[in-house]
Amino acid sequence: MEATCTFTETPGMLKRSADMGYSFGVNLYFLHSWAHNPFDDKYQPGFNFAHYGTHFSRNQTWIEPGKAFFTYLARCQMLLQQGSFISRTDGALHRSTPEAEIFFVRNTGDAQEKTVDFPVANRIPELWDAYRGLIKNVSQWKQEGDRTSITLKMERDESVFVVFPAIWTDYAKLPGAKISKETPQNVDGEWTVYFQPKTGEETFQKKFAELADFSKQDDAAVKYFSGTAIYEKTVRVNAADLSANRAVVIDLGELYDIAELEVNGKKAGVLWHPPYRTDITPLLKAGNNTVRIFVTNNWINRLIGDEQYPEDFEWTDKNQGLRAMTGLPEWFVKDQPRPVKERKTFIPWYYFNKNSPLYPAGLLGPVKLLKQETNPD
């Protein structure tokens, strides 16, 4: 994992490092966390590494929705621990079992459509998507001699398992389908946003005439916000969009840093890596639909926000590299009210100052419904 350790890490960022390891044959990760944080959760982010490792702890802003990332790691490792390592073929890692040939394919460049050859014949390929937890039939493939070629459409940093079972499998698989037509519908207009600060202050509500970057707002509570912002909106869908061979995919556009989606009160998954897009057809109904998007950003803006106010503890000298608290302040040890009430975070390391650049935050969009017509194989 990347040794950032200034709270810049997100599941989307960490995926690239994880996938790189998988592509070289790694099949077991241990998440290096910091267990020694015995203090009350009102002191967040709390004790942590200096500039080593990655912040996997209960006080990480995205730790709850980030469990989708941990699930992704577990799915990948389950498959990559099967059978025997065979080779790193052209753009794919190959493992073999008596039941299946398993290939891990990773796209390290921009979104592209590419054809990959696999040294397998007389078997029907399947796509195992560890990000979404789905198994799909393959739309475009052909066999020539002792090889099978498959055309894969892959987004930037996307990965997929191509699996060739030895026998026909009867577990549930999504049918392969080609999109014959896609019509975007912009989800414009006002959004109601409920802010849930990770530091435990009361939730507050704002109306946004249009989607905007929190870090560019004048309101300090929004500008320096770290936590989960819940976006709510009513979206209308026509009955024709839900008929046979039709699908509705929501595309959230640009967001920071991870989103959990809910449609008509039902969970629609966690989107933690771009493109932030998923099929919501089964959850929709003709007419009005309530969409809620839970967007969680990292700690950085709140840490910078605190630096706008006087310090209520002492730092080590500026010339000693990464600065740290000289010791626990008296008000902390005695569990007294904090002298500078505007400060919301408590951390022993000095990562940012009041002039550090803020990170983009929130849902920037544009949010769209992609209305698709498909031709099933």
C-alpha positions in Angstrom: 0.0 0.0 0.0 1.1 3.6 -0.6 2.9 5.2 2.4 1.0 8.5 2.2 -0.1 8.7 5.8 -1.3 12.3 5.8 -5.0 11.2 5.4 -4.8 11.7 1.6 -5.4 8.0 1.1 -8.8 6.8 -0.2 -10.0 3.3 -1.4 -9.9 4.6 -5.0 -6.2 5.6 -4.6 -5.2 2.4 -2.9 -6.8 0.2 -5.5 -4.0 0.9 -8.0 -1.3 -0.3 -5.5 -3.4 -3.4 -4.6 -4.0 -4.3 -8.2 -0.3 -3.9 -9.1 0.6 -6.4 -6.4 -2.0 -8.8 -7.6 -0.8 -8.6 -11.2 2.7 -9.6 -10.0 1.4 -12.6 -8.0 0.7 -11.2 -4.6 -2.4 -12.9 -3.1 -2.6 -11.9 0.5 -2.5 -8.4 2.1 -2.3 -7.5 5.7 -3.8 -4.1 6.5 -1.3 -2.3 8.7 -3.4 -0.3 11.1 -2.9 1.5 14.5 -4.6 -0.2 17.4 -3.2 2.0 20.1 -6.0 4.6 20.2 -7.6 4.1 23.6 -9.1 7.6 24.0 -12.7 8.7 23.6 -14.0 9.0 20.0 -14.5 12.7 20.6 -10.8 13.0 19.9 -10.6 12.4 16.2 -8.7 11.4 14.1 -6.8 10.6 17.3 -3.5 8.8 17.6 -2.0 7.5 14.4 1.2 6.8 12.5 3.6 9.6 11.8 4.3 9.3 8.1 4.3 5.5 7.8 1.7 3.1 6.5 -1.9 3.8 5.7 -4.7 4.9 8.0 -7.0 1.9 8.6 -8.7 2.7 11.8 -12.1 3.3 13.3 -11.6 7.0 13.1 -11.0 7.1 9.4 -13.8 9.2 7.8 -14.5 6.5 5.1 -14.0 3.4 7.3 -17.7 2.2 7.0 -18.3 2.6 3.3 -14.7 1.6 2.8 -15.6 -1.9 3.8 -16.6 -2.3 0.1 -12.9 -1.9 -0.7 -11.9 -4.5 1.9 -14.5 -6.8 0.3 -12.9 -6.2 -3.1 -9.5 -7.2 -1.7 -11.0 -10.4 -0.2 -12.7 -11.4 -3.4 -9.5 -10.9 -5.4 -7.4 -12.9 -2.9 -9.9 -15.7 -2.8 -9.5 -16.2 -6.5 -5.8 -15.6 -6.6 -5.2 -18.2 -3.9 -6.8 -20.9 -6.0 -4.7 -23.6 -7.8 -1.2 -23.0 -9.0 0.5 -20.0 -10.5 1.2 -20.6 -14.2 2.4 -17.4 -15.8 2.1 -13.7 -16.3 0.7 -13.9 -19.9 0.3 -10.8 -22.1 -1.5 -8.3 -19.8 -2.8 -11.1 -17.5 -1.8 -13.2 -14.5 -2.7 -16.9 -14.9 -3.6 -19.4 -12.2 -4.9 -22.9 -12.9 -7.1 -25.3 -11.0 -8.8 -28.6 -12.1 -12.1 -26.7 -12.1 -11.1 -23.6 -14.0 -8.4 -21.4 -15.6 -8.3 -18.0 -13.9 -6.8 -14.8 -15.3 -6.5 -11.5 -13.6 -6.6 -8.6 -16.1 -5.7 -5.1 -15.2 -5.9 -1.9 -17.3 -3.2 0.6 -16.3 -4.0 3.2 -19.0 -6.9 5.3 -20.0 -10.3 3.8 -20.7 -10.1 1.6 -23.7 -11.4 -1.4 -25.6 -8.8 -4.1 -26.1 -8.6 -7.7 -27.2 -6.8 -10.1 -25.0 -5.7 -13.6 -26.1 -5.9 -16.5 -23.5 -4.2 -19.9 -23.9 -7.4 -21.7 -23.4 -9.6 -23.6 -25.9 -13.0 -25.4 -25.8 -14.3 -23.5 -22.8 -16.9 -20.7 -22.4 -15.4 -17.7 -20.7 -17.0 -15.7 -17.8 -16.2 -12.3 -16.4 -15.9 -12.2 -12.6 -16.1 -8.6 -11.4 -14.6 -8.4 -7.9 -15.6 -4.7 -7.6 -19.3 -5.3 -8.0 -19.5 -8.9 -6.9 -21.0 -10.0 -10.2 -20.4 -12.8 -12.7 -21.3 -12.1 -16.3 -21.3 -13.9 -19.6 -18.9 -12.5 -22.2 -20.4 -10.6 -25.1 -17.5 -10.6 -27.5 -15.2 -13.6 -27.8 -13.9 -16.1 -30.3 -11.8 -19.3 -30.4 -9.0 -19.8 -32.9 -7.0 -23.0 -32.5 -5.8 -23.4 -29.0 -6.5 -19.8 -27.9 -9.5 -17.7 -27.0 -9.6 -14.0 -27.7 -11.9 -11.7 -25.7 -12.7 -8.0 -26.4 -12.8 -6.2 -23.1 -14.0 -2.6 -22.5 -12.1 -1.4 -19.5 -12.1 1.9 -17.6 -8.9 3.5 -16.3 -7.4 1.3 -13.5 -10.2 -1.2 -13.9 -9.5 -4.9 -13.3 -11.5 -8.1 -13.9 -11.1 -11.8 -13.7 -11.6 -13.8 -16.8 -12.6 -17.4 -15.7 -12.8 -20.5 -18.0 -14.7 -23.2 -16.1 -13.9 -26.8 -17.0 -17.6 -27.6 -17.1 -20.8 -25.7 -17.6 -21.8 -23.9 -14.4 -25.3 -23.4 -13.2 -24.8 -20.5 -10.7 -26.5 -17.3 -11.5 -24.8 -15.1 -14.1 -25.8 -11.9 -15.7 -26.3 -12.3 -19.5 -23.9 -10.7 -21.8 -25.5 -7.7 -23.5 -24.5 -5.0 -26.0 -25.7 -1.5 -25.6 -27.4 -0.5 -28.8 -28.5 3.0 -27.7 -27.8 5.2 -24.7 -29.7 8.4 -23.9 -28.4 10.6 -21.1 -30.8 12.5 -18.9 -29.2 15.2 -16.7 -30.3 15.3 -13.1 -30.3 19.1 -12.7 -31.7 21.5 -10.3 -31.7 21.9 -6.5 -30.3 19.3 -4.1 -30.9 19.1 -0.4 -27.7 18.2 1.5 -27.5 17.0 5.1 -24.0 17.3 6.6 -22.8 14.8 9.2 -19.4 15.9 10.5 -17.1 13.1 11.5 -16.0 15.0 14.6 -19.5 14.6 16.0 -21.1 18.0 15.8 -24.8 18.3 15.1 -26.0 17.5 11.6 -26.9 20.6 9.5 -28.7 21.1 6.3 -28.1 23.2 3.2 -29.9 23.7 -0.1 -27.7 23.8 -3.2 -29.1 25.3 -6.4 -26.5 23.2 -8.2 -23.8 20.8 -7.3 -20.6 22.5 -6.0 -17.2 21.8 -4.5 -17.5 22.3 -0.7 -13.9 23.6 -0.5 -14.8 26.6 -2.6 -17.7 27.8 -0.4 -17.7 30.8 1.9 -19.4 29.1 4.8 -16.6 27.7 7.0 -18.7 24.8 8.2 -19.0 23.6 4.5 -15.6 24.8 3.3 -13.7 22.8 6.0 -16.2 19.9 6.2 -14.9 16.4 6.7 -17.5 13.6 7.1 -20.5 12.4 5.2 -22.8 14.6 3.2 -26.2 13.1 2.2 -27.6 14.4 -1.1 -31.3 13.9 -1.6 -33.4 14.5 -4.7 -36.6 13.3 -6.4 -36.0 11.8 -9.9 -38.7 11.0 -12.4 -38.5 7.9 -14.6 -40.8 6.9 -17.4 -42.4 3.5 -17.5 -40.9 2.9 -21.0 -37.4 3.2 -19.5 -38.1 0.2 -17.4 -39.5 -2.2 -20.0 -37.8 -5.3 -21.4 -34.2 -4.9 -22.8 -34.0 -1.5 -21.1 -31.7 -0.4 -18.3 -31.1 2.8 -16.3 -27.6 3.4 -15.0 -26.8 6.3 -12.7 -23.6 8.2 -13.3 -22.5 10.4 -10.5 -19.7 12.1 -12.4 -17.0 13.6 -10.3 -17.0 13.1 -6.5 -14.7 13.1 -3.5 -14.1 10.5 -2.2 -16.5 7.6 -1.8 -20.3 7.3 -2.3 -23.0 5.0 -0.9 -26.2 5.0 -3.0 -29.8 4.5 -1.9 -32.8 4.4 -4.3 -36.3 4.5 -2.9 -35.0 3.5 0.6 -33.1 0.5 -0.7 -29.3 0.2 -0.8 -27.8 0.3 -4.3 -24.1 -0.3 -3.4 -21.0 1.6 -2.7 -19.0 3.4 -5.4 -15.4 3.9 -4.3 -13.5 4.1 -7.6 -14.3 6.1 -10.8 -16.3 5.9 -12.9 -18.9 6.3 -10.2 -21.6 4.5 -12.1 -24.0 1.6 -11.4 -27.2 0.0 -12.8 -30.2 0.9 -10.6 -33.0 -0.5 -12.8 -34.3 -3.1 -10.3 -34.8 -0.4 -7.6 -36.7 2.1 -9.8 -40.4 2.6 -10.4 -42.4 4.5 -13.0 -42.9 8.0 -11.7 -41.1 9.7 -8.9 -38.1 8.1 -7.2 -36.1 9.2 -4.2 -32.3 9.1 -4.7 -30.0 9.6 -1.7 -26.2 9.8 -2.2 -24.0 9.5 0.9 -20.7 11.1 -0.1 -17.7 10.9 2.3 -14.6 12.9 2.0 -11.3 12.6 3.8 -9.9 14.4 6.9 -7.7 17.0 5.1 -10.0 20.0 4.9 -11.1 19.8 8.5 -7.5 19.5 9.6 -6.6 22.6 7.6 -9.7 24.4 8.9 -8.5 23.9 12.5 -5.3 25.6 11.6 -7.2 28.8 11.1 -7.6 29.1 14.9 -5.1 29.5 17.8 -3.3 26.3 19.0 -4.3 24.9 22.4 -1.3 22.6 22.6 2.4 22.8 21.8 4.3 21.6 18.7 7.9 20.6 18.5 10.3 23.0 16.8 9.8 23.7 13.1 13.3 22.5 12.3 12.8 18.9 13.5 11.2 17.5 10.4 7.7 16.2 10.8 6.5 18.2 13.9 4.6 16.5 16.7 2.8 17.4 19.9 5.3 17.9 22.7 3.0 16.0 25.0 -0.7 15.6 25.8 -2.1 19.0 26.9 -3.5 19.4 30.4 -7.1 19.9 29.3 -6.9 16.6 27.4 -5.4 14.7 30.3 -8.0 16.1 32.7 -10.9 15.7 30.2 -11.7 19.4 30.5 -13.5 21.5 27.8 -11.2 22.4 25.0 -9.8 26.0 25.3 -10.2 26.7 21.6 -13.7 25.4 20.8 -13.4 26.1 17.1 -10.9 23.4 16.8 -12.7 20.1 16.0 -9.8 17.6 15.4 -7.2 16.1 17.7 -4.0 14.6 16.1 -0.4 14.4 17.3 1.2 15.2 14.0 1.5 18.5 12.1 0.6 17.6 8.5 -1.0 20.9 7.4 -0.9 24.6 8.1 -3.5 27.3 7.6 -2.3 28.0 4.1 -2.3 24.4 2.9 -4.4 24.0 -0.3 -7.8 22.5 0.4 -8.9 19.3 -1.4 -12.0 19.1 -3.6 -14.9 17.7 -1.6 -18.5 16.5 -2.1 -20.4 15.6 -5.2 -19.5 17.7 -8.1 -21.3 15.7 -10.8 -22.8 16.2 -13.3 -25.2 13.5 -12.2 -26.9 11.7 -15.1 -29.3 8.8 -15.7 -28.0 6.8 -18.7 -31.1 5.2 -20.3 -29.9 2.2 -22.2 -31.4 -0.1 -24.8 -29.6 -3.5 -25.0 -29.4 -6.4 -27.3 -29.0 -9.6 -25.2 -26.7 -12.3 -26.6 
